[in-house]
Amino acid sequence: MSETTYRCQCGATLRFRQDLTLDRGVTSRSWACGDCGLPVPGVVAEKLSHQHPS
């Protein structure tokens, strides 16, 4: 399986769950960039959240 990466608008490259912050809502959860707090698209964030550094 290939590694997913996401380039945030702030310039940060997100690769792993540690690069994200999680906001748990009542009915759903949303992910944001750990550096700047901008939202990360849900599908991409879910993929990143399951990747772990080797």
PyMOL commands that set and color helices and strands:
alter all, ss='L'
color gray80, all
select helices_A, chain A and resi 17-19+42-49
alter helices_A, ss='H'
color red, helices_A
select strands_A, chain A and resi 6-7+13-14+20-24+29-33+39-40
alter strands_A, ss='S'
color yellow, strands_A
deselect
rebuild
show_as cartoon
